[in-house]
Amino acid sequence: MLRLVLFELIIVLVSSYSIPSYVQICSRNDPKIDECMIKTIDNILKHGAGGIPEMNLQSLDPLYVKDVAVDTNGNLIKIHAELKSLVMQNIKSVVISYLKSDPSNGRFTATLYFPSVTAQGNYEIKGQILTFAIESKGTLDFDAKNITTEIEWYGKLYDKNGNTHLLIERIETKTDIKEMKLRFYNLFENNEVLTETVNTIINDNIQELKKDLNNIIENTIGDCALSYFNDVYEVFTFDELFPEK
């Protein structure tokens, strides 16, 4: 009896997924598949950046990020920081400047440009900035502008219950952030002047953190894209998403 109930529940959940009319389906044999997919992604961002439950898609904007760590050992800034419960915004402003698609072989290559991305969250920090020893926790703001990300998807086709599905196995990203600014609140409890001074030092020497912050953006985009696309590919077959005609 329990097995029957579970089976019926699975059938109901699976059958509840559907592709909205604003999502354009792209044929895998279309010579203009890259243009088609750019339009599809633009429509998804326009109509469903906050999530599309009927497609098993989670929110992209705002984007909720798992904990990340920053370690730097520069001349002026030597810190270990844990950034927690980050909420990133403006993801939907992305511009896809290049896309090459080969869905039958599970390969996609793209160049993404983000005019501006902001993030808010919590931090725990320990280390030294100039002559100031720091061990503190509080909230933070992060603002990045003119971000370019090159991203490659590597996937494969596999059989699931007699149907062909696409699985993205790994993603490689390379990110360059032209401008960025960090603001740590309450670095020195009850001393706003000193907190402001150290924030100024951090931002005047932001290049010492650039590699770590680039890696955070890279990993965030990569992890997000991996789960985002695989969530869709799991519930829809390859032929539903990329039909022959």
N, C-alpha and C positions, 0 to 999 in steps of 0.2 A: 504493500500500500504506500509506504514511504517513498519507495523508488518511483512509483507512478506519479506521485505528487511532485517530486523533484524533477522528473522528466517533463511534466506539463509546465512547470514553472520555467524551465530552461527554454521550452518552445515559445512561451509567451514573451520572455525577455528578448530572445533572438528576433522574433517576428515584429517586435516593437520598433526596430531600427528601420529607418528609411532615409532616402536622400532627398533633401529639400529641392524645390524647383529652381531656386537661385544658384544651385551648385551645378555647373556645366560639366557633363561627363565627356571625357576626351578619349577618342579611339586610339588604341596603341599603334595603329597603322596610319594615322593621320600624319601627312608630311609636315603639318603645322601644329603638331602636338605641343610643342614648347609654348607657342602663343596661346593655345587653348588652356594649358595648365596655369599660365600666369593670370589669365582672366578668371579661372576657377578659384585660385588662391586669393585674388583681389576681392572676389565676391564673398568668399568665406570670411575674410577679415572685415569686410564692410557690414555684413549681416550677422555674423556669428562670432565676433571676437570674444564675446563673453561666454562662449560655449554653445555647442549644438548637441543637446542630449540625444536627438533622434539619430545622430551619426556617431555617438559615443565619443564626441569631442569635448575636451575640457576647456576651461577659460584660457585664452591667450593674452588677454588684456582686460583686467590686470592679470599678471603672471605670478603665481606663488612659487617661490624658489626654496629648495631645501637649504640647510645650513652649509656655508662655505667658509674656507679659511684663507687668510692672507698672511704670508710670511715675507718679510723683506729685511735685508741686511745691508742697506745703503750707508753712505757716509754720514748722513744726518738722521736717517730714520731707520731704526732697528726695532721692529715690532712683530708680535704674533697677535692676530686679531681673528676672532670668530664672529662671523656675520650670520645672524639668525632671523628666521621668519621674514625674509625679504619679500616685498611686494613690488614688482616691476611694472611700469606703465609706459604707454606710448608705443608698445610693440606693434600695434596695428598701423602705425605710420610707415612701416617698412616699404621700401621700393625694391622690386625685383628687377635688377638691371641686366641679369643674364640667367638663363635657365636652359639646360640641356637634359633631355629626358630619354631614357631607354628602359621603360618599365618591364619589358619582357626579360631583361637581364638584371633587373633590380638596381639600375644605376641612374643616379640623378646628380647633376652638378649645378650649383647656383651661386650667384653673387648677390648679397643682400645689402641694402643701404638703409640705415636708421638715422633720420635727421636728429632725433633726440630720444633718449631713454632715461627715465628717472626711477629711483628705487628708494624705498623707506624700509627700515627694519630695526633690529636690535643688534648690539655689539657687546663683545667682551674683549678687552685689549690689554696687552702687557708688553712692556719694552721700554725703549728710550727714544725720545725725539729731541735732538740737539742735546741740551744738558738736563732735560726734564725726564725723570723716571715716571713711568705711567703704569698704573694697574687700576682699571676702571671698567664700568659697564654703563650702558645707557642706550639711547636711540641714535639713529644716523640717517642722513640724507645723502644720496648719490645722484649726481647729474652728469650724463655723458652726451656729447654731441658729435655728429659726423662720424658715425660708426660704420665701417665696412667689414662684412663677414663673407669669406669664401667658404662654401660648405659642400661636402660630397657625401652622398648616401651610398652605402653598399648593402645590397639585399639579395634575396633569392626567392624563388617560387617553391611552394611546398603543398602537399596534399593534406586537406583537413576534411574528414568525413566525406570523401569523394569529390570535393571541390578544390580548385586551385586558389591559393591565397598568396599574397606577397608579404614577406617579412624583411624589415630593415634590420640587419645584424649589427652594423656599426656606422658611425658618422664621424667624419674628420672635418674640423673647422679651423680657420685661421682668421683672427680678428685684429683690426687696427682701430683704436679710438683716438681721434684727433684732439678732442677737448674733454676734460673731465674735472669734476670738483667733488670733494668729500666734505661732509660736515658731521663731526662727532659732537653730540650734546653731552654735557655733564662729565667731561673728561676729568675735571678737578671739581669735586663736590663743593658747591657754594662759592666757587671762584670763577665767575663768568669771564673776567678779564683774562685770566690765565688760559682758560679754555679757548677763548677767541685767539689768543696769541699762538697757541699750539696749532689750532686749525689753520691759521695763516701760514705757519711754517710748513705744514703738510702740503697745502695747496701750492705754495711757492716751489716746492720740491716734488711735485706730483709725478715727475718722470721716474723717480725711484720706485714708485708703486705701479707704474704703467704696465710692466710685464705681468704682475700678479692680477691687476684689474682686467687686462686683456684676457688672461686665462679664465677668470671668473665668467666673463661674458661668453667666451668660447664654450666653456663647459655647460653653461646655462642654456645657450642656444642648442648645443648638441644634444644634451639630455632631454630637453623639451621636445625637439623635433623627433627624436627617436621614439619617445612614448606617444607623442601626438599622432604621428602617422601610423604607428603600429596599432594603436587603439582602433583606428578606422579599418586598417587592413585585416584585423582580426574578425570583425563582424560582417564585412562585405567581401565577396569573392573577387578574384582578379578580373573576371569577365564583367562583373557589375561595375567596377571602377574604371577598367580599361578595356572596353569591348573591342572586338575585331573591327566593327564598322560603327 
